[in-house]
Amino acid sequence: MNEDDAPPPEGCSDDRPATPPKPSHNEAQKEFRITASYYGSSARLEVPHHVWVGATVLSLLNMFHSGFLRVFFEHFRALLEEANDEAYVCRLADYVRWIRSMYMFVRVERPRGSKRFVLGYVKCDWAFSFALRFEQMRLRLNCIPPVVLTKVEVEENKALRLACVGETDYERALAKHSDTRTRGSTLLTPLSAAIYGKDEESAMVLLDGGDDPNEVDGNGRNALHMAAWKGCRPPLFQRVVARIHDVNTVDNVGLTALMFAAQNNQLGVVISLMNHPGIDLNVQGGYYNSTALHRAVEMNYPIILAKLLSDDRVDTSLKDKYNYTPLGYSIDIGRYKCVKILREHGAPE
């Protein structure tokens, strides 16, 4: 009997695993491919397909080769610490070109765990990802006023920066809201569009980037009109109103921000506007030459009405186009809660 045909010893089974087949040429190529991963000073670098790159000795090779460590650490820190914005924009493009052209030594085992390996001399972005470094550059770029970036960055450098580092937060917000229209097909300004869409994060970024809340859309409405119409949280509203030249500015039909807030039940905005030193509570406008009081009555918002009436500067005797005072108007259209509140404040018919 051939030794290979002999039965297994007593108490043993013949279920030993078969020798694993050798990988095909294509599989070996997959095992050998080096793609994105992070390279540091650690002892190993993990890449896809379970390939491990030993870096203990290789780090010494790379230390003395082409100023590897100086480029990836010293120059990188110096770039991020650049205080001059214009210089940073210029140096960023140069640095990106620099690191993308760098090569490094790697040791690749194939398959994993074997002693078979190759010592490769490959481009750095084949061995590890630049993503973290690019994001740090982008965050530093966010601190630069968009007008400076537009002034300094040449077209070739911009294309390289967008492809590698990506857009700044301002560019993202601008792109997101650069073609937003209302239901009336009126093209909004990017800042008003962000407020209209309840995207307060983008609105803050656009304000940081220097967008002017006084800029008007096709309806003559600025960012304050939009904030009063749609409402927003106090931090954003206060930033908008602080930069508005005139809080009583009217749109194309004569509506103020206070009127928008009153007819859209934006109590917080009404209170903020009433506390503004430049507010005029008695502006008349719109198709019916009405006041904020008339609009609160029309929309049947008694809480808004009561808040407006709590200010002694409010004139309850002003009449609209049809010769109605706020009380007379509330009686005419049957707003009985509003009638009661107006009478309690001594409003005339």
Secondary structure, DSSP 8 states (H G I E B T S, - for coil): --GGGS---TT--S----------HHHHHHHH--------SSSEEEETTTEEEE-TTHHHHHHHSTTHHIIIIIHHHHHHT---HHHHHHHHHHHHHHHHT-EEEEEEESSTTSS-EEEEEEEHHHHS--HHHHHHHHHHHHTS-HHHHHHH--HHHHHHHHHHT---HHHHHHHHTTT-B-TT--B--HHHHHHHTT-HHHHHHHHHTT--TT---TTS--HHHHHHHH---HHHHHHHHHT-S-TT---TTS--HHHHHHHTT-HHHHHHHHTSTT--TT--BTTTTB-HHHHHHHTT-HHHHHHHHTSTT--TT---TTS--HHHHHHHHT-HHHHHHHHHTT---
